[in-house]
Amino acid sequence: MKRQVISHIEANGPLRFDEFMEMCLYDPEAGFYGAGGVRPGEQADFVTSPEVSPWFGRLLGRWAAKLSGGNSLLVEAGAGSGSLLEPLVDEVGDRFAGVYALEISTAARETISRQLPGIVDVSRWDEVPRGGRGVVIANELLDNLPFRLLDRHGDDWIEYCVGAIDGTLTMEHRRDDELAAWSDREIGAVSPGCLMTAQVGVSRWVADVIGHFDEVHVCIVDYAATTDELAGRPRNDVVRTYYGHRTGFDFLANPGVTDITTDVNIDTVVRAARSCGATVTTTDQRSFLLDLGADSVLEELVDQGHERARAGDTMGQLVARSEATNLRALLDPGGLGGFTVFLIEKGT
Ligand SMILES: C[S@@+](CC[C@H](N)C(=O)[O-])C[C@H]1O[C@@H](n2cnc3c(N)ncnc32)[C@H](O)[C@@H]1O
């Protein structure tokens, strides 16, 4: 992948950071997601809420089930290993006219179609029927959508691109009028010296999903922060990498080898949704799952553990206890429970 990136730069000039990310993550032959195995999972590079506990999918299923009816379609975008869809589909039963797994990775789509034969797996939005009513779920997808990288410099913006010098990838500066105008509008006047992401891809994704259906409910869950919070981040914590459950890999030295991600900009999502005429509310994962009944599930699991212990069923007790521990992890305010949930609605 490194050779491929360098030849591309030598032939075409420096790559914008979103173009670099697109190659590193989604190249079909060498990209982190585009090629190779299914990424989220205990054996892979990081775990996500649905990998931690099936209760994530079940509780989201309760949310989706309430919104079903009238020939609605259910879509999970960025479906990964299918670990969210499996319990979700058990929960919603046949309430939806069709269930789609939208996933860019071939390996992930193959796993989903093997394990969940009733689900239609697709790689692009234009394979999902347009119009009508849709319920869309995206967990930890938006943080992976390619973003541009820029520095606040006085009253202006300087963009970071990826160049190559003597076979080594380096960061280079340039100025781009269009990006500066976008950033003035969407990010505003943060302090000079702040390294910021311009999440143009997130903005486009939100608009595309809202525009895809006549009536739509979208639930986005991700690590996210406001522009003001992001402007306060140390520069070395803006672009994050994951590989083998560890973070901090040099993405320039290891293109295609590590995940590249960032906190989703809450203001970008909210502005994109509102500019399409949608309403948007935000909450955190803990509150969202508690509203869907996570607390009574937790009580039942704890009671079940006690019952099994009284019956001398040590294995049953351990199973109930570990299910409860995993569900608690989804609610942990300092971890997954602190993720942001965006609930977007249009035409309903
Ligand atoms: C961090 S993983 C999350 C997977 C899953 N949602 C979960 O929570 O375990 C992000 C997934 O989104 C997929 N992905 C990235 N960009 C995509 C896009 N534009 N359309 C569909 N899938 C995409 C990746 O291949 C990867 O499987």
The ligand as an SDF file (V2000), in Angstrom:
LIG
                    3D

 27 29  0  0  0  0  0  0  0  0999 V2000
  -15.8410    0.5850   12.8430 C   0  0  0  0  0  0  0  0  0  0  0  0
  -16.6160   -0.5410   11.8190 S   0  0  0  0  0  0  0  0  0  0  0  0
  -18.1930   -0.7190   12.6440 C   0  0  0  0  0  0  0  0  0  0  0  0
  -18.9250   -1.9670   12.2510 C   0  0  0  0  0  0  0  0  0  0  0  0
  -20.2600   -2.2020   12.9760 C   0  0  0  0  0  0  0  0  0  0  0  0
  -21.2000   -1.1550   12.7190 N   0  0  0  0  0  0  0  0  0  0  0  0
  -20.0520   -2.3830   14.4590 C   0  0  0  0  0  0  0  0  0  0  0  0
  -20.5250   -1.5330   15.2140 O   0  0  0  0  0  0  0  0  0  0  0  0
  -19.4210   -3.3610   14.8560 O   0  0  0  0  0  0  0  0  0  0  0  0
  -17.0360    0.4490   10.4220 C   0  0  0  0  0  0  0  0  0  0  0  0
  -17.6220   -0.3700    9.2910 C   0  0  0  0  0  0  0  0  0  0  0  0
  -18.1410    0.5200    8.2990 O   0  0  0  0  0  0  0  0  0  0  0  0
  -17.7910    0.0270    7.0130 C   0  0  0  0  0  0  0  0  0  0  0  0
  -17.8470    1.1940    6.1150 N   0  0  0  0  0  0  0  0  0  0  0  0
  -17.0150    2.2410    6.0610 C   0  0  0  0  0  0  0  0  0  0  0  0
  -17.4150    3.1650    5.1580 N   0  0  0  0  0  0  0  0  0  0  0  0
  -18.5540    2.6740    4.6340 C   0  0  0  0  0  0  0  0  0  0  0  0
  -19.4630    3.1740    3.6760 C   0  0  0  0  0  0  0  0  0  0  0  0
  -19.2880    4.3490    3.0600 N   0  0  0  0  0  0  0  0  0  0  0  0
  -20.5440    2.4310    3.3820 N   0  0  0  0  0  0  0  0  0  0  0  0
  -20.7580    1.2290    3.9870 C   0  0  0  0  0  0  0  0  0  0  0  0
  -19.9140    0.7020    4.9060 N   0  0  0  0  0  0  0  0  0  0  0  0
  -18.8330    1.4250    5.2340 C   0  0  0  0  0  0  0  0  0  0  0  0
  -16.4230   -0.5820    7.2180 C   0  0  0  0  0  0  0  0  0  0  0  0
  -16.0930   -1.5070    6.2080 O   0  0  0  0  0  0  0  0  0  0  0  0
  -16.5890   -1.2470    8.5920 C   0  0  0  0  0  0  0  0  0  0  0  0
  -17.0990   -2.5450    8.4850 O   0  0  0  0  0  0  0  0  0  0  0  0
  1  2  1  0
  2  3  1  0
  2 10  1  0
  3  4  1  0
  4  5  1  0
  5  6  1  0
  5  7  1  0
  7  8  2  0
  7  9  1  0
 10 11  1  0
 11 12  1  0
 11 26  1  0
 12 13  1  0
 13 14  1  0
 13 24  1  0
 14 15  1  0
 14 23  1  0
 15 16  2  0
 16 17  1  0
 17 18  1  0
 17 23  2  0
 18 19  1  0
 18 20  2  0
 20 21  1  0
 21 22  2  0
 22 23  1  0
 24 25  1  0
 24 26  1  0
 26 27  1  0
M  CHG  2   2   1   9  -1
M  END
$$$$
